[in-house]
Amino acid sequence: MMALNPINQARWARFRHNRRGYWSLWIFLIVFVCSMCSELIANDRPLLVQYKGSLYVPLVKEYSEQTFGGQFATAADYQDPWLRKQLSENGWVLWAPVRYGATTIDFNTDLPFPSPPSSQNWLGTDANGGDVLARILYGTRISILFGLMLTICSSVMGVAAGAIQGYYGGKVDLWGQRFIEVWSGMPTLFLIILLSSVVQPGFWWLLAITVLFGWMSLVGVVRAEFLRTRNYDYIRAAQALGVSDRSIIFRHMLPNAMVATLTFLPFILCSSITTLTSLDFLGFGLPLGSPSLGELLLQGKNNLQAPWLGITAFLSVAVLLSLLIFIGEAVRDAFDPNKAV
């Protein structure tokens, strides 16, 4: 706090005054850190193995079955009851709290898939035999990372376009607005569906397509701020003194526009996560088998006899989006000087 100037200290005080947004930020950070450490929380491989006096780290290195007294040179299957008994009799094993990965199928069960929650699968299994809790952890990480990357890329493009239009005005602004009007009218969802029949959808492919058609959200805000400040006396004085356009845009005008821009970022992140979830739910998102919140929602719709799938997926998406909305409201209040603490 000592490094903040008085204006930012007042903004931080207004942010903390919004208790709902302040605690939502901490909860979101905890969820984000847990999802980033998914391999340490949910994994079908042991974190650490001590076998006959030697230490092994299956989490980062693949070992063959022969390493642990087996007959085959293939990769060790740590879900095999024989291998588990071999490891327990000749040393010790440190497992993750959830002994299933994102793509692990639970074959050691007599219940049909999807199976209800149990001591072995805390949130049950899905229709493919995957552990629901593990897939939620990995799916949350993919959703947050996709949303963050989409938010950053689209914000940079939108701020750059809005700054150029607002600063130069005239024909640049006129032709820029006409292009944005045409480009924003493109049916993004239908284009993604059409392209999915030609190209195998993946994380980077979806990110590129969504950035290509979703960068216009901040153009209007930044453009309006630049159009307002370009006629200020200090801007005209800088131009008269021969200061370069680049220096004026980045040092004198952009900081003013960033105040309005930052208040929109949590809502853009929320929209980005919703976009990926919707595409996965419709079947045009990540490749088949990838952990995804939208795919889990689809399984809940297709398996109404297993209500834990739909309820778990709905709560996961609802809580994540609600946290981002509450954080966005707190950020909006923080940058509003009329909000008294």
C-alpha positions in Angstrom: 0.0 0.0 0.0 2.9 2.4 0.7 4.0 2.2 -3.0 0.6 3.4 -4.2 -0.1 7.0 -4.9 -3.0 8.7 -3.1 -5.4 8.2 -6.1 -4.7 4.5 -6.3 -4.9 4.2 -2.5 -8.4 5.7 -2.7 -9.3 3.3 -5.4 -8.1 0.3 -3.4 -10.0 1.6 -0.4 -13.2 1.8 -2.5 -12.6 -1.7 -3.8 -12.1 -3.2 -0.3 -15.3 -1.3 0.8 -17.2 -3.5 -1.6 -17.0 -6.6 0.6 -18.7 -8.9 -1.9 -16.3 -8.0 -4.7 -13.3 -8.1 -2.3 -14.0 -11.6 -1.0 -14.9 -12.8 -4.5 -11.5 -11.8 -5.7 -9.8 -13.9 -3.0 -12.1 -16.9 -3.7 -11.4 -16.5 -7.5 -7.6 -16.5 -6.8 -8.0 -19.6 -4.7 -9.9 -21.4 -7.5 -7.4 -20.2 -10.1 -4.4 -21.4 -8.1 -6.1 -24.8 -7.4 -6.9 -25.2 -11.1 -3.4 -24.4 -12.1 -2.1 -27.1 -9.6 -4.6 -29.7 -10.9 -1.9 -32.3 -11.4 -1.1 -32.1 -7.7 -4.7 -32.4 -6.7 -6.1 -34.9 -9.2 -3.8 -37.4 -10.9 -3.8 -41.0 -11.8 0.0 -41.1 -11.2 1.6 -41.0 -7.8 3.3 -37.8 -6.9 6.3 -39.7 -5.3 7.2 -43.4 -5.1 9.8 -45.0 -2.8 10.5 -48.5 -4.2 13.2 -50.7 -2.7 15.2 -47.8 -1.4 15.0 -45.6 -4.6 12.8 -42.6 -5.1 10.8 -42.1 -8.3 8.7 -39.2 -9.5 6.0 -40.5 -11.8 4.4 -37.1 -11.9 7.2 -35.7 -14.1 8.7 -38.8 -15.6 7.3 -42.0 -17.1 8.6 -45.3 -15.9 8.1 -48.8 -17.4 6.5 -51.6 -15.5 9.8 -53.4 -15.4 11.1 -50.6 -13.1 8.7 -51.9 -10.4 9.3 -55.6 -10.9 6.9 -56.2 -13.8 7.5 -58.2 -17.0 6.6 -55.7 -19.6 8.5 -52.7 -21.0 5.4 -50.7 -21.4 4.5 -47.6 -19.3 3.4 -48.5 -15.8 -0.3 -48.5 -15.1 -0.6 -47.2 -11.6 -4.3 -48.1 -11.5 -3.4 -51.8 -11.8 -4.2 -53.6 -8.5 -1.1 -55.8 -9.0 1.2 -52.8 -9.3 -0.3 -51.0 -6.4 0.3 -54.1 -4.2 3.8 -54.4 -5.5 4.5 -50.7 -4.6 3.0 -51.0 -1.1 4.9 -54.1 -0.2 8.3 -52.8 -1.3 8.0 -49.2 -0.2 5.5 -46.4 0.0 3.5 -44.2 -2.4 2.4 -40.5 -2.1 -0.8 -40.1 -4.1 -2.7 -36.9 -5.0 -6.0 -36.3 -3.0 -8.0 -37.4 -6.1 -6.5 -40.5 -7.8 -7.9 -39.7 -11.2 -6.7 -37.5 -14.0 -8.6 -35.6 -16.6 -8.8 -38.5 -19.0 -8.7 -41.4 -16.5 -11.5 -44.0 -16.8 -12.4 -45.8 -13.6 -12.4 -49.5 -14.5 -12.3 -50.6 -10.9 -16.0 -50.2 -10.2 -19.0 -52.5 -10.6 -21.5 -49.6 -11.1 -22.6 -48.6 -14.6 -21.5 -45.2 -15.9 -22.4 -42.5 -14.9 -22.1 -43.7 -11.3 -23.3 -41.6 -8.3 -20.9 -39.9 -5.8 -19.0 -42.3 -3.5 -15.9 -42.4 -1.3 -14.0 -43.4 -4.4 -15.4 -40.7 -6.7 -16.4 -37.8 -4.6 -18.6 -36.2 -7.3 -19.4 -39.4 -9.2 -18.4 -40.3 -12.7 -19.6 -39.1 -16.1 -21.0 -41.1 -18.9 -17.5 -42.0 -20.1 -16.2 -43.2 -16.7 -14.2 -40.1 -15.9 -14.0 -38.7 -12.4 -16.3 -35.6 -12.3 -14.2 -33.7 -9.8 -11.0 -34.2 -11.8 -12.6 -33.1 -15.0 -14.0 -30.0 -13.3 -10.5 -29.0 -12.0 -8.9 -29.4 -15.4 -11.9 -27.9 -17.2 -11.8 -24.8 -15.0 -8.2 -24.3 -15.7 -8.7 -24.5 -19.5 -11.7 -22.1 -19.2 -9.9 -19.5 -17.1 -6.7 -19.6 -19.3 -8.8 -19.4 -22.5 -10.8 -16.5 -21.0 -7.6 -14.6 -19.9 -5.9 -15.0 -23.2 -9.0 -14.0 -25.1 -9.5 -11.0 -22.9 -5.9 -9.8 -23.2 -5.7 -10.3 -27.0 -9.0 -8.7 -27.7 -8.4 -5.8 -25.3 -5.1 -5.0 -26.9 -6.6 -5.0 -30.4 -9.7 -3.0 -29.3 -7.7 -0.4 -27.4 -5.3 0.1 -30.3 -8.2 0.4 -32.8 -10.1 2.8 -30.6 -7.0 4.9 -29.9 -6.1 5.3 -33.6 -9.7 6.2 -34.5 -10.2 8.7 -31.6 -6.8 10.4 -32.0 -6.7 11.0 -35.7 -10.5 11.3 -36.3 -11.7 12.4 -39.7 -11.6 9.8 -42.4 -9.7 7.4 -40.2 -12.5 7.4 -37.7 -15.2 7.3 -40.4 -13.8 4.3 -42.3 -12.9 2.6 -39.1 -16.4 2.8 -37.8 -17.9 1.6 -41.1 -15.5 -1.4 -41.0 -16.4 -2.2 -37.4 -20.1 -2.0 -38.1 -19.7 -4.6 -40.9 -17.3 -6.8 -39.0 -19.4 -6.9 -35.9 -22.4 -8.0 -37.9 -20.7 -11.2 -38.9 -22.4 -14.3 -37.5 -19.5 -15.6 -35.4 -21.2 -18.8 -34.2 -22.3 -19.8 -37.6 -18.8 -19.2 -39.0 -17.2 -21.3 -36.3 -19.7 -24.1 -37.0 -18.8 -23.9 -40.8 -15.1 -23.9 -40.1 -15.4 -26.8 -37.7 -16.5 -29.0 -40.6 -13.2 -28.2 -42.4 -10.7 -27.8 -39.6 -10.4 -29.9 -36.4 -11.2 -27.5 -33.6 -8.6 -27.0 -30.9 -7.6 -24.6 -28.1 -5.5 -22.2 -30.3 -7.8 -22.5 -33.3 -10.8 -21.5 -31.1 -8.8 -18.7 -29.5 -7.8 -17.3 -32.9 -11.3 -17.3 -34.3 -12.9 -15.8 -31.2 -10.2 -13.0 -31.1 -10.7 -12.3 -34.7 -14.4 -11.7 -34.2 -14.5 -10.4 -30.6 -12.0 -7.6 -30.4 -14.6 -4.8 -30.9 -15.9 -4.7 -27.3 -13.5 -1.9 -26.1 -13.3 0.1 -29.3 -16.2 2.4 -28.5 -15.1 3.2 -25.0 -11.5 4.0 -25.9 -12.5 5.9 -29.0 -14.9 8.1 -27.1 -12.2 8.9 -24.4 -9.7 9.8 -27.1 -12.2 12.0 -29.0 -12.9 13.8 -25.7 -9.3 14.4 -24.7 -7.8 15.2 -28.1 -9.1 18.8 -27.8 -7.7 19.4 -24.3 -5.2 22.3 -24.0 -2.3 20.1 -22.9 -2.7 17.8 -25.9 -2.8 20.7 -28.3 0.3 22.2 -26.5 2.1 18.9 -26.9 1.3 18.8 -30.6 2.5 22.4 -31.0 5.8 21.6 -29.3 6.4 18.8 -31.8 5.8 15.8 -29.5 5.4 12.7 -31.6 1.9 11.2 -32.0 3.1 8.0 -30.4 4.3 9.7 -27.3 1.1 11.7 -26.9 -1.1 8.6 -27.3 0.9 6.4 -24.9 2.0 8.9 -22.3 -0.8 11.5 -22.2 -4.1 10.0 -23.5 -4.0 6.3 -23.0 -3.8 6.4 -19.2 -7.1 8.3 -19.1 -8.7 5.8 -21.4 -7.4 2.8 -19.3 -9.6 3.9 -16.4 -12.7 3.1 -18.3 -11.1 0.1 -19.9 -10.1 -1.6 -16.7 -13.7 -1.5 -15.4 -14.8 -3.7 -18.4 -12.1 -6.3 -18.2 -13.8 -8.6 -15.6 -17.0 -8.6 -17.6 -15.1 -9.4 -20.8 -13.4 -12.3 -19.0 -16.8 -13.5 -17.9 -18.1 -13.3 -21.5 -15.0 -15.1 -22.8 -15.5 -18.1 -20.5 -19.1 -18.2 -21.4 -18.1 -18.3 -25.1 -15.9 -21.4 -24.7 -18.5 -23.1 -22.5 -21.3 -22.5 -25.1 -19.1 -23.9 -27.9 -18.3 -27.0 -25.9 -21.9 -27.5 -25.0 -22.9 -27.3 -28.7 -20.2 -29.7 -29.7 -18.1 -27.2 -31.6 -15.4 -26.4 -29.0 -12.5 -28.4 -27.7 -11.6 -31.8 -29.2 -13.6 -34.8 -28.0 -12.5 -36.1 -24.6 -11.0 -32.8 -23.4 -12.0 -31.7 -19.9 -14.6 -29.0 -20.3 -17.3 -27.4 -18.3 -19.5 -27.1 -21.4 -19.1 -30.8 -22.2 -20.0 -31.7 -18.6 -23.2 -29.6 -19.0 -24.0 -31.5 -22.2 -23.6 -34.8 -20.4 -25.9 -33.5 -17.6 -28.5 -32.7 -20.3 -28.1 -36.1 -21.9 -28.2 -38.1 -18.7 -31.2 -36.8 -16.7 -31.1 -40.0 -14.6 -27.8 -38.8 -13.2 -28.7 -35.4 -11.7 -25.2 -35.0 -10.0 -23.8 -34.3 -13.5 -26.0 -31.3 -14.3 -26.0 -29.9 -10.8 -22.3 -30.0 -10.5 -21.6 -28.5 -13.9 -24.2 -25.8 -13.3 -22.8 -24.8 -9.9 -19.3 -24.8 -11.3 -20.1 -22.4 -14.1 -22.5 -20.3 -12.0 -20.0 -19.8 -9.2 -17.2 -19.0 -11.5 -19.2 -16.4 -13.5 -20.7 -14.9 -10.4 -17.3 -14.3 -8.8 -16.2 -12.5 -12.0 -19.3 -10.4 -12.0 -18.9 -9.4 -8.4 -15.2 -8.5 -9.0 -16.3 -6.4 -12.0 -18.8 -4.5 -9.9 -16.1 -3.8 -7.2 -13.6 -2.6 -9.9 -16.3 -0.3 -11.3 -16.9 1.2 -7.9 -13.2 1.5 -7.3 -12.7 3.8 -10.4 -15.8 5.8 -9.6 -14.7 8.9 -7.6 -18.3 9.6 -6.6 -18.4 6.4 -4.5 -17.5 7.5 -0.9 -15.9 5.0 1.5 
